[in-house]
Amino acid sequence: MKRSRFTEEQIIGMVKEQESGVSTADVCRKHGISTASFYKYKAKFGGMDVSDARKLRALEDENAKLKKLLAEQMLDNAMLRDVNSKNVWSAPFMQG
């Protein structure tokens, strides 16, 4: 995932600047971003404080770790199911 060149604090500052009455075009021009990027930032960070953004980042990181652990566990379970489904007693070396 591509990282933003702005920190959460900077993005929240931009959103608050626009909410305080500065036009969106002026905020975008000042910070060198497109209006689409600004509205994407506003949708994600609008109404947040810096501490809320940090909590959000921590939760997103934890969620990513848990998803990775779940995927690994599901892979292990599928592998064990595959090994278990093979009949060990019908192996050629066991006959005779």
Chimera marker file (.cmm) of the C-alpha trace (Angstrom):
<marker_set name="trace">
<marker id="1" x="0.000" y="0.000" z="0.000" r="1" g="1" b="0" radius="0.5"/>
<marker id="2" x="1.382" y="3.382" z="-0.964" r="1" g="1" b="0" radius="0.5"/>
<marker id="3" x="2.164" y="5.624" z="1.965" r="1" g="1" b="0" radius="0.5"/>
<marker id="4" x="0.912" y="9.180" z="2.040" r="1" g="1" b="0" radius="0.5"/>
<marker id="5" x="3.529" y="11.875" z="1.957" r="1" g="1" b="0" radius="0.5"/>
<marker id="6" x="1.633" y="13.584" z="4.772" r="1" g="1" b="0" radius="0.5"/>
<marker id="7" x="1.329" y="12.429" z="8.363" r="1" g="1" b="0" radius="0.5"/>
<marker id="8" x="-2.026" y="12.035" z="10.033" r="1" g="1" b="0" radius="0.5"/>
<marker id="9" x="-1.346" y="15.222" z="11.980" r="1" g="1" b="0" radius="0.5"/>
<marker id="10" x="-0.754" y="17.191" z="8.787" r="1" g="1" b="0" radius="0.5"/>
<marker id="11" x="-3.869" y="15.792" z="7.123" r="1" g="1" b="0" radius="0.5"/>
<marker id="12" x="-6.020" y="16.597" z="10.154" r="1" g="1" b="0" radius="0.5"/>
<marker id="13" x="-4.548" y="20.095" z="10.106" r="1" g="1" b="0" radius="0.5"/>
<marker id="14" x="-5.588" y="20.511" z="6.467" r="1" g="1" b="0" radius="0.5"/>
<marker id="15" x="-9.119" y="19.318" z="7.172" r="1" g="1" b="0" radius="0.5"/>
<marker id="16" x="-9.441" y="21.632" z="10.189" r="1" g="1" b="0" radius="0.5"/>
<marker id="17" x="-8.096" y="24.508" z="8.108" r="1" g="1" b="0" radius="0.5"/>
<marker id="18" x="-10.817" y="23.943" z="5.528" r="1" g="1" b="0" radius="0.5"/>
<marker id="19" x="-13.470" y="23.540" z="8.220" r="1" g="1" b="0" radius="0.5"/>
<marker id="20" x="-12.441" y="26.878" z="9.745" r="1" g="1" b="0" radius="0.5"/>
<marker id="21" x="-13.530" y="28.702" z="6.608" r="1" g="1" b="0" radius="0.5"/>
<marker id="22" x="-10.653" y="28.590" z="4.123" r="1" g="1" b="0" radius="0.5"/>
<marker id="23" x="-11.826" y="27.426" z="0.710" r="1" g="1" b="0" radius="0.5"/>
<marker id="24" x="-11.005" y="23.897" z="-0.360" r="1" g="1" b="0" radius="0.5"/>
<marker id="25" x="-9.187" y="25.119" z="-3.468" r="1" g="1" b="0" radius="0.5"/>
<marker id="26" x="-6.925" y="27.368" z="-1.357" r="1" g="1" b="0" radius="0.5"/>
<marker id="27" x="-6.082" y="24.560" z="1.065" r="1" g="1" b="0" radius="0.5"/>
<marker id="28" x="-5.290" y="22.202" z="-1.820" r="1" g="1" b="0" radius="0.5"/>
<marker id="29" x="-3.135" y="24.791" z="-3.571" r="1" g="1" b="0" radius="0.5"/>
<marker id="30" x="-1.271" y="25.631" z="-0.378" r="1" g="1" b="0" radius="0.5"/>
<marker id="31" x="-0.421" y="22.003" z="0.384" r="1" g="1" b="0" radius="0.5"/>
<marker id="32" x="0.012" y="20.843" z="-3.206" r="1" g="1" b="0" radius="0.5"/>
<marker id="33" x="-2.704" y="18.197" z="-3.311" r="1" g="1" b="0" radius="0.5"/>
<marker id="34" x="-5.666" y="17.571" z="-5.579" r="1" g="1" b="0" radius="0.5"/>
<marker id="35" x="-9.223" y="18.171" z="-4.444" r="1" g="1" b="0" radius="0.5"/>
<marker id="36" x="-9.878" y="14.436" z="-4.843" r="1" g="1" b="0" radius="0.5"/>
<marker id="37" x="-7.090" y="13.670" z="-2.390" r="1" g="1" b="0" radius="0.5"/>
<marker id="38" x="-8.389" y="16.305" z="-0.008" r="1" g="1" b="0" radius="0.5"/>
<marker id="39" x="-11.906" y="14.860" z="-0.012" r="1" g="1" b="0" radius="0.5"/>
<marker id="40" x="-10.497" y="11.351" z="0.456" r="1" g="1" b="0" radius="0.5"/>
<marker id="41" x="-8.554" y="12.619" z="3.474" r="1" g="1" b="0" radius="0.5"/>
<marker id="42" x="-11.632" y="14.428" z="4.760" r="1" g="1" b="0" radius="0.5"/>
<marker id="43" x="-13.744" y="11.278" z="4.476" r="1" g="1" b="0" radius="0.5"/>
<marker id="44" x="-11.203" y="9.320" z="6.486" r="1" g="1" b="0" radius="0.5"/>
<marker id="45" x="-9.995" y="11.896" z="9.009" r="1" g="1" b="0" radius="0.5"/>
<marker id="46" x="-12.863" y="14.408" z="9.183" r="1" g="1" b="0" radius="0.5"/>
<marker id="47" x="-13.945" y="15.074" z="12.760" r="1" g="1" b="0" radius="0.5"/>
<marker id="48" x="-10.912" y="13.339" z="14.241" r="1" g="1" b="0" radius="0.5"/>
<marker id="49" x="-8.278" y="14.586" z="16.600" r="1" g="1" b="0" radius="0.5"/>
<marker id="50" x="-4.634" y="13.573" z="16.359" r="1" g="1" b="0" radius="0.5"/>
<marker id="51" x="-5.041" y="11.057" z="19.191" r="1" g="1" b="0" radius="0.5"/>
<marker id="52" x="-7.981" y="9.467" z="17.367" r="1" g="1" b="0" radius="0.5"/>
<marker id="53" x="-5.868" y="9.113" z="14.232" r="1" g="1" b="0" radius="0.5"/>
<marker id="54" x="-3.096" y="7.415" z="16.210" r="1" g="1" b="0" radius="0.5"/>
<marker id="55" x="-5.613" y="4.982" z="17.709" r="1" g="1" b="0" radius="0.5"/>
<marker id="56" x="-6.975" y="4.293" z="14.226" r="1" g="1" b="0" radius="0.5"/>
<marker id="57" x="-3.458" y="3.563" z="12.931" r="1" g="1" b="0" radius="0.5"/>
<marker id="58" x="-2.788" y="1.200" z="15.845" r="1" g="1" b="0" radius="0.5"/>
<marker id="59" x="-6.057" y="-0.641" z="15.247" r="1" g="1" b="0" radius="0.5"/>
<marker id="60" x="-5.348" y="-0.945" z="11.514" r="1" g="1" b="0" radius="0.5"/>
<marker id="61" x="-1.888" y="-2.375" z="12.249" r="1" g="1" b="0" radius="0.5"/>
<marker id="62" x="-3.296" y="-4.852" z="14.750" r="1" g="1" b="0" radius="0.5"/>
<marker id="63" x="-6.019" y="-5.869" z="12.297" r="1" g="1" b="0" radius="0.5"/>
<marker id="64" x="-3.408" y="-6.533" z="9.597" r="1" g="1" b="0" radius="0.5"/>
<marker id="65" x="-1.408" y="-8.741" z="11.970" r="1" g="1" b="0" radius="0.5"/>
<marker id="66" x="-4.517" y="-10.691" z="12.972" r="1" g="1" b="0" radius="0.5"/>
<marker id="67" x="-5.510" y="-11.213" z="9.331" r="1" g="1" b="0" radius="0.5"/>
<marker id="68" x="-2.040" y="-12.572" z="8.588" r="1" g="1" b="0" radius="0.5"/>
<marker id="69" x="-2.215" y="-14.943" z="11.567" r="1" g="1" b="0" radius="0.5"/>
<marker id="70" x="-5.656" y="-16.143" z="10.478" r="1" g="1" b="0" radius="0.5"/>
<marker id="71" x="-4.458" y="-16.812" z="6.930" r="1" g="1" b="0" radius="0.5"/>
<marker id="72" x="-1.475" y="-18.800" z="8.224" r="1" g="1" b="0" radius="0.5"/>
<marker id="73" x="-3.707" y="-20.811" z="10.558" r="1" g="1" b="0" radius="0.5"/>
<marker id="74" x="-6.169" y="-21.582" z="7.774" r="1" g="1" b="0" radius="0.5"/>
<marker id="75" x="-3.291" y="-22.765" z="5.578" r="1" g="1" b="0" radius="0.5"/>
<marker id="76" x="-2.002" y="-25.021" z="8.359" r="1" g="1" b="0" radius="0.5"/>
<marker id="77" x="-5.495" y="-26.473" z="8.862" r="1" g="1" b="0" radius="0.5"/>
<marker id="78" x="-5.901" y="-27.160" z="5.147" r="1" g="1" b="0" radius="0.5"/>
<marker id="79" x="-2.506" y="-28.863" z="5.031" r="1" g="1" b="0" radius="0.5"/>
<marker id="80" x="-3.342" y="-31.042" z="8.047" r="1" g="1" b="0" radius="0.5"/>
<marker id="81" x="-6.733" y="-31.932" z="6.563" r="1" g="1" b="0" radius="0.5"/>
<marker id="82" x="-5.007" y="-32.968" z="3.331" r="1" g="1" b="0" radius="0.5"/>
<marker id="83" x="-2.496" y="-35.166" z="5.175" r="1" g="1" b="0" radius="0.5"/>
<marker id="84" x="-5.232" y="-36.657" z="7.336" r="1" g="1" b="0" radius="0.5"/>
<marker id="85" x="-7.453" y="-37.480" z="4.370" r="1" g="1" b="0" radius="0.5"/>
<marker id="86" x="-4.843" y="-39.782" z="2.832" r="1" g="1" b="0" radius="0.5"/>
<marker id="87" x="-5.222" y="-43.345" z="3.968" r="1" g="1" b="0" radius="0.5"/>
<marker id="88" x="-1.939" y="-44.295" z="5.603" r="1" g="1" b="0" radius="0.5"/>
<marker id="89" x="-2.771" y="-48.016" z="5.785" r="1" g="1" b="0" radius="0.5"/>
<marker id="90" x="-3.185" y="-48.378" z="2.025" r="1" g="1" b="0" radius="0.5"/>
<marker id="91" x="0.406" y="-47.371" z="1.307" r="1" g="1" b="0" radius="0.5"/>
<marker id="92" x="2.282" y="-49.946" z="-0.874" r="1" g="1" b="0" radius="0.5"/>
<marker id="93" x="4.956" y="-50.659" z="1.726" r="1" g="1" b="0" radius="0.5"/>
<marker id="94" x="2.333" y="-51.705" z="4.280" r="1" g="1" b="0" radius="0.5"/>
<marker id="95" x="0.734" y="-54.409" z="2.100" r="1" g="1" b="0" radius="0.5"/>
<marker id="96" x="1.866" y="-57.945" z="2.056" r="1" g="1" b="0" radius="0.5"/>
<link id1="1" id2="2" r="1" g="1" b="0" radius="0.2"/>
<link id1="2" id2="3" r="1" g="1" b="0" radius="0.2"/>
<link id1="3" id2="4" r="1" g="1" b="0" radius="0.2"/>
<link id1="4" id2="5" r="1" g="1" b="0" radius="0.2"/>
<link id1="5" id2="6" r="1" g="1" b="0" radius="0.2"/>
<link id1="6" id2="7" r="1" g="1" b="0" radius="0.2"/>
<link id1="7" id2="8" r="1" g="1" b="0" radius="0.2"/>
<link id1="8" id2="9" r="1" g="1" b="0" radius="0.2"/>
<link id1="9" id2="10" r="1" g="1" b="0" radius="0.2"/>
<link id1="10" id2="11" r="1" g="1" b="0" radius="0.2"/>
<link id1="11" id2="12" r="1" g="1" b="0" radius="0.2"/>
<link id1="12" id2="13" r="1" g="1" b="0" radius="0.2"/>
<link id1="13" id2="14" r="1" g="1" b="0" radius="0.2"/>
<link id1="14" id2="15" r="1" g="1" b="0" radius="0.2"/>
<link id1="15" id2="16" r="1" g="1" b="0" radius="0.2"/>
<link id1="16" id2="17" r="1" g="1" b="0" radius="0.2"/>
<link id1="17" id2="18" r="1" g="1" b="0" radius="0.2"/>
<link id1="18" id2="19" r="1" g="1" b="0" radius="0.2"/>
<link id1="19" id2="20" r="1" g="1" b="0" radius="0.2"/>
<link id1="20" id2="21" r="1" g="1" b="0" radius="0.2"/>
<link id1="21" id2="22" r="1" g="1" b="0" radius="0.2"/>
<link id1="22" id2="23" r="1" g="1" b="0" radius="0.2"/>
<link id1="23" id2="24" r="1" g="1" b="0" radius="0.2"/>
<link id1="24" id2="25" r="1" g="1" b="0" radius="0.2"/>
<link id1="25" id2="26" r="1" g="1" b="0" radius="0.2"/>
<link id1="26" id2="27" r="1" g="1" b="0" radius="0.2"/>
<link id1="27" id2="28" r="1" g="1" b="0" radius="0.2"/>
<link id1="28" id2="29" r="1" g="1" b="0" radius="0.2"/>
<link id1="29" id2="30" r="1" g="1" b="0" radius="0.2"/>
<link id1="30" id2="31" r="1" g="1" b="0" radius="0.2"/>
<link id1="31" id2="32" r="1" g="1" b="0" radius="0.2"/>
<link id1="32" id2="33" r="1" g="1" b="0" radius="0.2"/>
<link id1="33" id2="34" r="1" g="1" b="0" radius="0.2"/>
<link id1="34" id2="35" r="1" g="1" b="0" radius="0.2"/>
<link id1="35" id2="36" r="1" g="1" b="0" radius="0.2"/>
<link id1="36" id2="37" r="1" g="1" b="0" radius="0.2"/>
<link id1="37" id2="38" r="1" g="1" b="0" radius="0.2"/>
<link id1="38" id2="39" r="1" g="1" b="0" radius="0.2"/>
<link id1="39" id2="40" r="1" g="1" b="0" radius="0.2"/>
<link id1="40" id2="41" r="1" g="1" b="0" radius="0.2"/>
<link id1="41" id2="42" r="1" g="1" b="0" radius="0.2"/>
<link id1="42" id2="43" r="1" g="1" b="0" radius="0.2"/>
<link id1="43" id2="44" r="1" g="1" b="0" radius="0.2"/>
<link id1="44" id2="45" r="1" g="1" b="0" radius="0.2"/>
<link id1="45" id2="46" r="1" g="1" b="0" radius="0.2"/>
<link id1="46" id2="47" r="1" g="1" b="0" radius="0.2"/>
<link id1="47" id2="48" r="1" g="1" b="0" radius="0.2"/>
<link id1="48" id2="49" r="1" g="1" b="0" radius="0.2"/>
<link id1="49" id2="50" r="1" g="1" b="0" radius="0.2"/>
<link id1="50" id2="51" r="1" g="1" b="0" radius="0.2"/>
<link id1="51" id2="52" r="1" g="1" b="0" radius="0.2"/>
<link id1="52" id2="53" r="1" g="1" b="0" radius="0.2"/>
<link id1="53" id2="54" r="1" g="1" b="0" radius="0.2"/>
<link id1="54" id2="55" r="1" g="1" b="0" radius="0.2"/>
<link id1="55" id2="56" r="1" g="1" b="0" radius="0.2"/>
<link id1="56" id2="57" r="1" g="1" b="0" radius="0.2"/>
<link id1="57" id2="58" r="1" g="1" b="0" radius="0.2"/>
<link id1="58" id2="59" r="1" g="1" b="0" radius="0.2"/>
<link id1="59" id2="60" r="1" g="1" b="0" radius="0.2"/>
<link id1="60" id2="61" r="1" g="1" b="0" radius="0.2"/>
<link id1="61" id2="62" r="1" g="1" b="0" radius="0.2"/>
<link id1="62" id2="63" r="1" g="1" b="0" radius="0.2"/>
<link id1="63" id2="64" r="1" g="1" b="0" radius="0.2"/>
<link id1="64" id2="65" r="1" g="1" b="0" radius="0.2"/>
<link id1="65" id2="66" r="1" g="1" b="0" radius="0.2"/>
<link id1="66" id2="67" r="1" g="1" b="0" radius="0.2"/>
<link id1="67" id2="68" r="1" g="1" b="0" radius="0.2"/>
<link id1="68" id2="69" r="1" g="1" b="0" radius="0.2"/>
<link id1="69" id2="70" r="1" g="1" b="0" radius="0.2"/>
<link id1="70" id2="71" r="1" g="1" b="0" radius="0.2"/>
<link id1="71" id2="72" r="1" g="1" b="0" radius="0.2"/>
<link id1="72" id2="73" r="1" g="1" b="0" radius="0.2"/>
<link id1="73" id2="74" r="1" g="1" b="0" radius="0.2"/>
<link id1="74" id2="75" r="1" g="1" b="0" radius="0.2"/>
<link id1="75" id2="76" r="1" g="1" b="0" radius="0.2"/>
<link id1="76" id2="77" r="1" g="1" b="0" radius="0.2"/>
<link id1="77" id2="78" r="1" g="1" b="0" radius="0.2"/>
<link id1="78" id2="79" r="1" g="1" b="0" radius="0.2"/>
<link id1="79" id2="80" r="1" g="1" b="0" radius="0.2"/>
<link id1="80" id2="81" r="1" g="1" b="0" radius="0.2"/>
<link id1="81" id2="82" r="1" g="1" b="0" radius="0.2"/>
<link id1="82" id2="83" r="1" g="1" b="0" radius="0.2"/>
<link id1="83" id2="84" r="1" g="1" b="0" radius="0.2"/>
<link id1="84" id2="85" r="1" g="1" b="0" radius="0.2"/>
<link id1="85" id2="86" r="1" g="1" b="0" radius="0.2"/>
<link id1="86" id2="87" r="1" g="1" b="0" radius="0.2"/>
<link id1="87" id2="88" r="1" g="1" b="0" radius="0.2"/>
<link id1="88" id2="89" r="1" g="1" b="0" radius="0.2"/>
<link id1="89" id2="90" r="1" g="1" b="0" radius="0.2"/>
<link id1="90" id2="91" r="1" g="1" b="0" radius="0.2"/>
<link id1="91" id2="92" r="1" g="1" b="0" radius="0.2"/>
<link id1="92" id2="93" r="1" g="1" b="0" radius="0.2"/>
<link id1="93" id2="94" r="1" g="1" b="0" radius="0.2"/>
<link id1="94" id2="95" r="1" g="1" b="0" radius="0.2"/>
<link id1="95" id2="96" r="1" g="1" b="0" radius="0.2"/>
</marker_set>
